[in-house]
Structures are given as C-alpha cells and as structure tokens.
Amino acid sequence: MMPSVKIVVINYTEKTESTAQHLYYSKKLVASASYMLEEQVKKAIDEIRPQIQAHGGDVEFVDIQEGIVKVNLKGACAGCPMSQMTVKEGIQSYLKDKIPEVKSVEAVQ
C-alpha cells in the first residue's frame, strides 16, 4: 500500500472508531438518564402510596416514555369513579411538582 493511501485508511479508521465510541457512550448516557428518571418516579410514587393505600387502593409504576408516566391503579382505586381525579389531581400533580421531566400521568391496566 502506498504511504498516502495508508494514511487515508488510518485516518478513516480512527474517525470511524471515534464516531462508534461516541455513539456507544451517547446511548449509554441516554440509558443512564432514563434509568435515573425512572428511579425518581418510582421513589415519588412510593412517597404518595400511603395516602392511596389509606383509601383501600394502591398504585404501581408501569412505564415512562417521553415524560408520560403510566401507572396501574389497584384495589379500591381500580373500580372507583374518582380514579381519574386521583391520577390527575393527586399523582400527576405530585410527580410534576417533584420531577420537572414528568409531563403527564396516565392510568393503564
């Protein structure tokens, strides 16, 4: 291989490896941030759980995507006509105050 061609190949390889490493670490950073956000949400839900349990219900974290938290209401809350109010005025208000990344909370089954 001619010296100038060898340099081009080496430079291309170094840039490709650098880009691949950057992409790898970027994905790892995003995954870490998502995990930390999920842990914050779970902790906040644990903080309000006693108030919900005092009324015979319970709340379980299901998922969070793009700032939308999904929860499952259990016990007395599952069939309660006021469950939507519990989700929006109780759980959502608390989570949004505590964690700015939370946009809304939805009940799922």
Backbone as a printed PyTorch tensor [residue, N CA C, xyz], in Angstrom:
tensor([[[  0.8570,  -1.1750,   0.0000],
         [  0.0000,   0.0000,   0.0000],
         [  0.9000,   1.2340,   0.0000]],

        [[  0.5350,   2.2170,  -0.7940],
         [  1.3190,   3.4410,  -0.8760],
         [  1.1500,   4.2360,   0.4110]],

        [[  2.1740,   4.9710,   0.8500],
         [  2.1020,   5.7140,   2.1030],
         [  0.9060,   6.6500,   2.2150]],

        [[  0.5770,   7.3930,   1.1550],
         [ -0.5480,   8.3380,   1.2390],
         [ -1.8920,   7.6060,   1.3840]],

        [[ -2.0260,   6.4710,   0.7340],
         [ -3.2480,   5.6740,   0.8500],
         [ -3.3450,   5.0950,   2.2560]],

        [[ -2.2260,   4.6750,   2.8010],
         [ -2.1920,   4.1130,   4.1540],
         [ -2.6500,   5.1620,   5.1720]],

        [[ -2.2200,   6.3940,   5.0040],
         [ -2.6130,   7.4660,   5.9220],
         [ -4.1210,   7.7100,   5.8360]],

        [[ -4.6630,   7.7180,   4.6540],
         [ -6.1070,   7.9150,   4.4720],
         [ -6.8750,   6.7890,   5.1500]],

        [[ -6.4460,   5.5630,   4.9790],
         [ -7.1140,   4.4200,   5.5940],
         [ -7.0310,   4.5140,   7.1110]],

        [[ -5.8720,   4.8720,   7.6320],
         [ -5.7070,   5.0050,   9.0890],
         [ -6.5950,   6.1260,   9.6100]],

        [[ -6.6090,   7.2820,   8.9380],
         [ -7.4580,   8.3950,   9.3730],
         [ -8.9340,   8.0120,   9.3470]],

        [[ -9.3730,   7.3230,   8.2830],
         [-10.7540,   6.8840,   8.1810],
         [-11.0980,   5.9260,   9.3240]],

        [[-10.2040,   4.9850,   9.6030],
         [-10.4250,   4.0140,  10.6820],
         [-10.5180,   4.7160,  12.0300]],

        [[ -9.6240,   5.6600,  12.2800],
         [ -9.6500,   6.3880,  13.5510],
         [-10.9450,   7.1780,  13.7000]],

        [[-11.3890,   7.8410,  12.6380],
         [-12.6300,   8.6190,  12.7010],
         [-13.8320,   7.6990,  12.9060]],

        [[-13.8340,   6.5600,  12.2190],
         [-14.9350,   5.6080,  12.3510],
         [-15.0000,   5.0600,  13.7700]],

        [[-13.8600,   4.7000,  14.3180],
         [-13.8350,   4.1880,  15.6910],
         [-14.2620,   5.2750,  16.6650]],

        [[-13.8000,   6.4980,  16.4320],
         [-14.1710,   7.6090,  17.2990],
         [-15.6730,   7.8480,  17.2560]],

        [[-16.2650,   7.8140,  16.0730],
         [-17.7070,   8.0050,  15.9180],
         [-18.4700,   6.8650,  16.5830]],

        [[-17.9930,   5.6460,  16.3980],
         [-18.6490,   4.4890,  17.0120],
         [-18.5850,   4.5870,  18.5280]],

        [[-17.4390,   4.9840,  19.0480],
         [-17.3140,   5.1340,  20.5020],
         [-18.2300,   6.2390,  20.9970]],

        [[-18.2750,   7.3490,  20.2810],
         [-19.1420,   8.4560,  20.6720],
         [-20.6020,   8.0110,  20.6970]],

        [[-21.0140,   7.2930,  19.6870],
         [-22.3810,   6.7840,  19.6150],
         [-22.6620,   5.8290,  20.7660]],

        [[-21.7090,   4.9470,  21.0530],
         [-21.8530,   3.9910,  22.1540],
         [-22.0370,   4.7290,  23.4780]],

        [[-21.1790,   5.7040,  23.7450],
         [-21.2670,   6.4300,  25.0080],
         [-22.4980,   7.3170,  25.0680]],

        [[-22.9370,   7.8490,  23.9410],
         [-24.1610,   8.6430,  23.9150],
         [-25.3690,   7.7820,  24.2730]],

        [[-25.4360,   6.5850,  23.6920],
         [-26.5410,   5.6660,  24.0030],
         [-26.4990,   5.2570,  25.4680]],

        [[-25.3070,   5.0430,  25.9700],
         [-25.1490,   4.6470,  27.3720],
         [-25.5950,   5.7790,  28.2990]],

        [[-25.2600,   7.0100,  27.9430],
         [-25.6510,   8.1690,  28.7320],
         [-27.1670,   8.3460,  28.7370]],

        [[-27.8000,   8.1800,  27.5830],
         [-29.2540,   8.2890,  27.4960],
         [-29.9210,   7.1950,  28.3320]],

        [[-29.4150,   5.9810,  28.2450],
         [-29.9700,   4.8750,  29.0330],
         [-29.8220,   5.1510,  30.5170]],

        [[-28.6940,   5.7010,  30.9060],
         [-28.4540,   6.0150,  32.3110],
         [-29.4090,   7.1010,  32.7940]],

        [[-29.6230,   8.1250,  31.9840],
         [-30.5500,   9.2020,  32.3420],
         [-31.9790,   8.6720,  32.4580]],

        [[-32.3660,   7.7840,  31.5400],
         [-33.7010,   7.1850,  31.5950],
         [-33.8800,   6.3700,  32.8600]],

        [[-32.8470,   5.6170,  33.2120],
         [-32.8960,   4.8010,  34.4240],
         [-33.0260,   5.6960,  35.6550]],

        [[-32.2630,   6.7830,  35.6790],
         [-32.3240,   7.6890,  36.8330],
         [-33.7030,   8.3350,  36.9460]],

        [[-34.2930,   8.7280,  35.8180],
         [-35.6280,   9.3190,  35.8300],
         [-36.6510,   8.3060,  36.3250]],

        [[-36.5450,   7.0800,  35.8480],
         [-37.4590,   6.0280,  36.2840],
         [-37.3500,   5.8150,  37.7930]],

        [[-36.1450,   5.8180,  38.3150],
         [-35.9460,   5.6370,  39.7570],
         [-36.5400,   6.7960,  40.5460]],

        [[-36.4140,   8.0230,  40.0270],
         [-37.0170,   9.1860,  40.6900],
         [-38.5340,   9.0500,  40.7380]],

        [[-39.1210,   8.6240,  39.6390],
         [-40.5800,   8.4630,  39.5680],
         [-41.0330,   7.3780,  40.5430]],

        [[-40.3460,   6.2550,  40.5590],
         [-40.7070,   5.1680,  41.4800],
         [-40.6270,   5.6240,  42.9290]],

        [[-39.5920,   6.3860,  43.2540],
         [-39.4320,   6.8860,  44.6260],
         [-40.5800,   7.8310,  44.9940]],

        [[-40.9270,   8.7200,  44.0710],
         [-42.0210,   9.6630,  44.3300],
         [-43.3520,   8.9190,  44.4890]],

        [[-43.5810,   7.8920,  43.6820],
         [-44.7950,   7.0910,  43.8170],
         [-44.8210,   6.3980,  45.1770]],

        [[-43.6790,   5.9010,  45.6170],
         [-43.6010,   5.2810,  46.9480],
         [-43.9380,   6.2750,  48.0500]],

        [[-43.6070,   7.5500,  47.8330],
         [-43.8970,   8.5870,  48.8290],
         [-45.3940,   8.8610,  48.9590]],

        [[-46.1400,   8.7590,  47.8590],
         [-47.5850,   9.0420,  47.9320],
         [-48.4260,   7.7770,  48.1060]],

        [[-47.7960,   6.6310,  47.9740],
         [-48.5150,   5.3560,  48.1050],
         [-49.3120,   5.2410,  49.4190]],

        [[-48.7600,   5.6440,  50.5830],
         [-49.5350,   5.5010,  51.8300],
         [-50.8810,   6.2230,  51.8130]],

        [[-50.9570,   7.3880,  51.1700],
         [-52.2340,   8.1120,  51.0940],
         [-53.2410,   7.3360,  50.2580]],

        [[-52.7790,   6.7120,  49.1950],
         [-53.6720,   5.9300,  48.3430],
         [-54.0890,   4.6420,  49.0560]],

        [[-53.1560,   4.0220,  49.7600],
         [-53.4610,   2.7950,  50.5000],
         [-54.4180,   3.0640,  51.6630]],

        [[-54.3750,   4.2730,  52.1900],
         [-55.2860,   4.6280,  53.2840],
         [-56.7490,   4.5950,  52.8390]],

        [[-56.9730,   4.6760,  51.5330],
         [-58.3270,   4.6220,  50.9820],
         [-58.6360,   3.2640,  50.3560]],

        [[-57.7930,   2.2840,  50.6320],
         [-58.0380,   0.9300,  50.1520],
         [-57.5100,   0.6230,  48.7640]],

        [[-56.7130,   1.5260,  48.2230],
         [-56.1770,   1.3190,  46.8780],
         [-54.6670,   1.1810,  46.8840]],

        [[-54.1130,   1.1790,  45.7270],
         [-52.6600,   1.1490,  45.5690],
         [-52.3300,   1.6250,  44.1670]],

        [[-51.0920,   2.0180,  43.9660],
         [-50.6250,   2.4720,  42.6590],
         [-49.3120,   1.7750,  42.3560]],

        [[-49.1710,   1.3580,  41.0990],
         [-47.9760,   0.6350,  40.6750],
         [-47.3970,   1.3300,  39.4420]],

        [[-46.0970,   1.5910,  39.4620],
         [-45.4180,   2.1630,  38.3070],
         [-45.3870,   1.1170,  37.1940]],

        [[-45.7120,   1.5390,  35.9540],
         [-45.6780,   0.6410,  34.8070],
         [-44.5430,   1.0350,  33.8640]],

        [[-44.5110,   2.3160,  33.4680],
         [-43.5230,   2.7370,  32.4720],
         [-43.4630,   4.2590,  32.4230]],

        [[-42.3960,   4.7620,  31.8130],
         [-42.3130,   6.1920,  31.4920],
         [-41.6630,   6.3100,  30.1220]],

        [[-42.3340,   7.0680,  29.2540],
         [-41.8150,   7.3200,  27.9100],
         [-42.1100,   8.7610,  27.5350]],

        [[-41.0630,   9.4690,  27.1470],
         [-41.1860,  10.8610,  26.7160],
         [-41.9260,  11.7190,  27.7410]],

        [[-41.6620,  11.4770,  29.0160],
         [-42.2490,  12.2740,  30.0790],
         [-43.6460,  11.8580,  30.4920]],

        [[-44.1950,  10.8410,  29.8580],
         [-45.5430,  10.3690,  30.2120],
         [-45.3990,   9.1230,  31.0850]],

        [[-45.8590,   9.2570,  32.3260],
         [-45.7680,   8.1690,  33.2970],
         [-47.0410,   7.3410,  33.2130]],

        [[-46.8730,   6.0410,  33.1490],
         [-48.0220,   5.1310,  33.1310],
         [-48.0440,   4.3740,  34.4570]],

        [[-49.2180,   4.3820,  35.0790],
         [-49.3980,   3.7000,  36.3620],
         [-50.6060,   2.7760,  36.2860]],

        [[-50.6200,   1.8170,  37.1710],
         [-51.7410,   0.8880,  37.2900],
         [-52.3500,   1.0860,  38.6710]],

        [[-53.6340,   1.4300,  38.7040],
         [-54.3310,   1.5790,  39.9860],
         [-54.8840,   0.2260,  40.3900]],

        [[-54.7470,  -0.0890,  41.6620],
         [-55.1820,  -1.3900,  42.1670],
         [-56.1120,  -1.2080,  43.3630]],

        [[-56.6630,  -2.3100,  43.7870],
         [-57.5310,  -2.2980,  44.9600],
         [-58.7760,  -1.4740,  44.7200]],

        [[-59.1820,  -0.7190,  45.7270],
         [-60.3960,   0.0910,  45.6350],
         [-60.3050,   1.1410,  44.5400]],

        [[-59.0940,   1.5820,  44.2100],
         [-58.9180,   2.6010,  43.1640],
         [-59.2460,   2.0710,  41.7770]],

        [[-59.0910,   0.7800,  41.5550],
         [-59.2730,   0.1970,  40.2240],
         [-60.6870,   0.4130,  39.6840]],

        [[-61.6900,   0.3460,  40.5120],
         [-63.0590,   0.4980,  40.0330],
         [-63.7220,   1.7770,  40.4870]],

        [[-62.9810,   2.6350,  41.1280],
         [-63.5470,   3.8620,  41.6940],
         [-63.8350,   4.8990,  40.6110]],

        [[-65.0300,   5.5140,  40.6560],
         [-65.3460,   6.5510,  39.6730],
         [-64.4510,   7.7980,  39.8100]],

        [[-63.7930,   7.9490,  40.9360],
         [-62.9220,   9.0970,  41.1700],
         [-61.4620,   8.7930,  40.8180]],

        [[-61.2040,   7.6290,  40.2370],
         [-59.8140,   7.2320,  39.9710],
         [-59.1040,   8.1910,  39.0110]],

        [[-59.8170,   8.7260,  38.0280],
         [-59.1990,   9.6740,  37.0990],
         [-58.7610,  10.9350,  37.8300]],

        [[-59.5670,  11.3540,  38.7850],
         [-59.2050,  12.5240,  39.5890],
         [-57.9900,  12.2170,  40.4650]],

        [[-57.9260,  11.0050,  40.9960],
         [-56.7670,  10.5910,  41.7910],
         [-55.5030,  10.6470,  40.9420]],

        [[-55.6080,  10.1730,  39.7080],
         [-54.4450,  10.1610,  38.8130],
         [-54.0180,  11.5860,  38.4680]],

        [[-54.9430,  12.4140,  38.0330],
         [-54.5930,  13.7510,  37.5510],
         [-54.3260,  14.7530,  38.6750]],

        [[-55.2310,  14.8290,  39.6220],
         [-55.0960,  15.8340,  40.6760],
         [-54.1640,  15.3930,  41.8140]],

        [[-54.0240,  14.1080,  41.9800],
         [-53.1620,  13.6170,  43.0530],
         [-51.7870,  13.2120,  42.5520]],

        [[-51.7320,  12.1090,  41.8390],
         [-50.4600,  11.5290,  41.4150],
         [-49.7370,  12.4510,  40.4290]],

        [[-50.4310,  12.8960,  39.3870],
         [-49.7930,  13.7470,  38.3780],
         [-49.2930,  15.0550,  38.9820]],

        [[-50.1130,  15.7010,  39.7890],
         [-49.7020,  16.9680,  40.4090],
         [-48.4480,  16.7860,  41.2500]],

        [[-48.4380,  15.7200,  42.0320],
         [-47.2830,  15.4520,  42.8970],
         [-46.0260,  15.1850,  42.0770]],

        [[-46.1430,  14.3230,  41.0700],
         [-44.9700,  13.9740,  40.2600],
         [-44.4520,  15.1750,  39.4720]],

        [[-45.3390,  15.9750,  38.9020],
         [-44.9050,  17.1360,  38.1290],
         [-44.2200,  18.1740,  39.0140]],

        [[-44.7060,  18.3380,  40.2270],
         [-44.0630,  19.2710,  41.1640],
         [-42.6760,  18.7810,  41.5600]],

        [[-42.5530,  17.4920,  41.7470],
         [-41.3140,  16.8920,  42.2420],
         [-40.2880,  16.6520,  41.1300]],

        [[-40.7680,  16.3100,  39.9320],
         [-39.8760,  15.9180,  38.8350],
         [-40.2800,  16.7000,  37.5780]],

        [[-39.5310,  17.7160,  37.2170],
         [-39.8910,  18.5730,  36.0780],
         [-40.0080,  17.8320,  34.7410]],

        [[-39.3210,  16.7110,  34.5900],
         [-39.3630,  15.9640,  33.3340],
         [-40.7000,  15.2610,  33.0910]],

        [[-41.5100,  15.1320,  34.1390],
         [-42.8210,  14.4720,  34.0100],
         [-43.7980,  15.4550,  33.3710]],

        [[-44.3920,  15.0320,  32.2450],
         [-45.3740,  15.8540,  31.5320],
         [-46.7930,  15.5110,  31.9390]],

        [[-47.0600,  14.2160,  32.0970],
         [-48.4000,  13.7840,  32.4940],
         [-48.3430,  12.3750,  33.0580]],

        [[-49.4610,  11.9730,  33.6430],
         [-49.6000,  10.6170,  34.2010],
         [-50.8730,  10.0270,  33.6400]],

        [[-50.7870,   8.7630,  33.2060],
         [-51.9440,   8.0600,  32.6660],
         [-52.1270,   6.7400,  33.3970]],

        [[-53.3760,   6.3920,  33.6410],
         [-53.6870,   5.0860,  34.2340],
         [-53.8400,   4.0550,  33.1230]],

        [[-53.2130,   2.9210,  33.2820],
         [-53.3320,   1.8040,  32.3290],
         [-53.6910,   0.5600,  33.1160]],

        [[-54.1230,  -0.4610,  32.3900],
         [-54.4550,  -1.7180,  33.0790],
         [-53.4960,  -2.7910,  32.7210]]])
